[in-house]
């Protein structure tokens, strides 16, 4: 039985996988940042509008 559960990836294939992971992480970071900015902007707009308690 093979103690390493990971498949045997060739170096070019492993590099391609890592590049896709970095790209996916960057896109997710941008989306998350945009969401934070959107929530912040909505909060500021509600505060300026004098949201009733």
Contact map, one row per residue, 1 for C-alpha under 8 A:
11100000000000000000000000000000000000000000000000000
11111000000000000000000000000000000000000000000000000
11111000000000000000000000000000000000000000000000000
01111110000000000000000000000000000000000000000000000
01111110000000000000000000000000000000000000000000000
00011111000000000000000000000000000000000000000000000
00011111100000000000000000000000000000000000000000000
00000111110000000000000000000000000000000000000000000
00000011111011000000000000000000000000000000000000000
00000001111111000000000000000000000000000000000000000
00000000111111100000000000000000000000000000000000000
00000000011111110000000000000000000000000000000000000
00000000111111111000000000000000000000000000000000000
00000000111111111100000000000000000000000000000000000
00000000001111111110000000000000000000000000000000000
00000000000111111111000000000000000000000000000000000
00000000000011111111100000000000000000000000000000000
00000000000001111111110000000000000000000000000000000
00000000000000111111111000000000000000000000000000000
00000000000000011111111100000000000000000000000000000
00000000000000001111111110000000000000000000000000000
00000000000000000111111111000000000000000000000000000
00000000000000000011111111100000000000000000000000000
00000000000000000001111111110000000000000000000000000
00000000000000000000111111111000000000000000000000000
00000000000000000000011111111100000000000000000000000
00000000000000000000001111111110000000000000000000000
00000000000000000000000111111111000000000000000000000
00000000000000000000000011111111100000000000000000000
00000000000000000000000001111111110000000000000000000
00000000000000000000000000111111111000000000000000000
00000000000000000000000000011111111100000000000000000
00000000000000000000000000001111111110000000000000000
00000000000000000000000000000111111111000000000000000
00000000000000000000000000000011111111100000000000000
00000000000000000000000000000001111111110000000000000
00000000000000000000000000000000111111111000000000000
00000000000000000000000000000000011111111100000000000
00000000000000000000000000000000001111111110000000000
00000000000000000000000000000000000111111111000000000
00000000000000000000000000000000000011111111100000000
00000000000000000000000000000000000001111111110000000
00000000000000000000000000000000000000111111111000000
00000000000000000000000000000000000000011111111100000
00000000000000000000000000000000000000001111111110000
00000000000000000000000000000000000000000111111111100
00000000000000000000000000000000000000000011111111100
00000000000000000000000000000000000000000001111111100
00000000000000000000000000000000000000000000111111100
00000000000000000000000000000000000000000000011111110
00000000000000000000000000000000000000000000011111111
00000000000000000000000000000000000000000000000001111
00000000000000000000000000000000000000000000000000111
